[in-house]
Amino acid sequence: MTASPAPLPMITAGAASAELPFGATSPARLRTSGLVMGIASALAFSSSGPFVKPLLEAGWSLGAALLVRMGVAGLILAPAIVLAMKRQRGFLRRHWRLITGFGLMPVLGCQLFFFSAMQRMPVAVALLIQYLAPVMLVAYVWVRTRRAPSALVLWGSAVAVVGLVLVVDISGASFDLLGTLLALAAAVCVCAYFVLSERAGDDMPPLALAASGLLAGAIVMGVLCLAGIMPVAAPPVSVVLAGVEVPWFVPMLWVAAVATTVGYALGVMAVPRIGSRVASFVGLSEVLFALGFAWVFLGEVPAPVQFAGGALILVGVVLVRADASSTRSTRSLTPAAPAP
C-alpha cells in the first residue's frame, strides 16, 4: 500500500505564505489601477461637451461631429483589433454580437439620445436623467438577483443622486415627455456601457472592444448621414476656447483623439477591474470634471451649491466603494473547504 498524500496547506486571508505567481498582479493593485483608470476616463469624457458645444453653435451638425469623433477614435485604436484577430481565428465571427451591441448602444445610442434630449429640454435636466444610470444598475441587479443591496449602496445611491441634482441645477426646468424618454434611453445606453465593458477579458481584449465598437458606431452613423436621416454640415469655422480663437480642427481633434479615444480605452479597461457598479458611480465624476472644463474654456463659473453637490457625489462614490471592499473582505475571511 502507498502512503496517503499529506493534506494541502490552507491559505488564509493575510497569510504571509500566500504568494502570487511570477508576473501576476495582486487583486488590490488591479482594483487601484482600475479606480485610477475610471477617474481618468471620466476626466477625458468630460472635455467633450465644452469642446463640441462651440462647433455646434458655429454651424457644425451633430451627425458630422459624431461621425468624425467615432471614426477618428476607432482608427486610432484599430491596431488593437488587428492584434486580436491575429491571436484569435474568427475573432469577428465569434464576437460580432458583442461588438454590434457595444457600437449601437454605449457608443452611438448614448450620444444620439442625449443630444436629442438636450434639444428638447435644458441640458441640466438631460444630464440628471442620463446620470441616473448607476442607480438604474443597482435596481437592475436587485430585480435580477432578488437580493436587496446593502445599506451602504442604498445610502451611497441616495447621496450621489442628491449631489447630482445640486450639481446640474435644474431649478425652474419644464417637463417634456419625449425629451425625458430620450434621456432615459441615454441612461439605459450608459448602463449597457458598463455591463458590456465588464465582459472584456482575455477572450475579448478591452481595447479591441472599444476600437471595434467605435468603428461599428461610425459605420452606422455614416449610413445615417448618407441616407439623409442625419444632416451633415462641417463648415471651416473658428471657435473661441479660453479666450483664444482656434480653427475648427483643434477642438475636433481633441474630442476625437483625446476625449473619445482615451475615454473609451481607459473606461473599458477599468470596468473589469472594479466592476460595473463601482465603475458607474466613479463615472459620476465626469459631471464634476465637465464643470471644470466649462469654467476654464467657456467661462461658465460654477455656483457654490454645485461645489456642495460635487462633494456629495464623492461621498456617494466612497460609500459604494466601501461596500465593495467590505464584501471582498467578508469573502476572503470565509473558511475555505478542505482540499481533498
Secondary structure by P-SEA (a helix, b strand, c coil): ccccccccccccccccccccccccccaaaaaaaaaaaaaaaaaaaaaccccaaaaaaacccaaaaaaaaaaaaaaaaaaaaaaaaaaccccccccaaaaaaaaaccccaaaaaaaaaaacccaaaaaaaaaaaaaaaaaaaaaaccccccaaaaaaaaaaaaaaaaaacccbbbbbaaaaaaaaaaaaaaaaaaaaaaaccccccaaaaaaaaaaaaaaaaaaaaaaccbbbbbcbbbbbcccccccaaaaaaaaacccaaaaaaaaaaaaaaccaaaaaaaacaaaaaaaaaaaacccccccaaaaaaaaaaaaaaaaaaaaaaaaaaaaaaccccccc
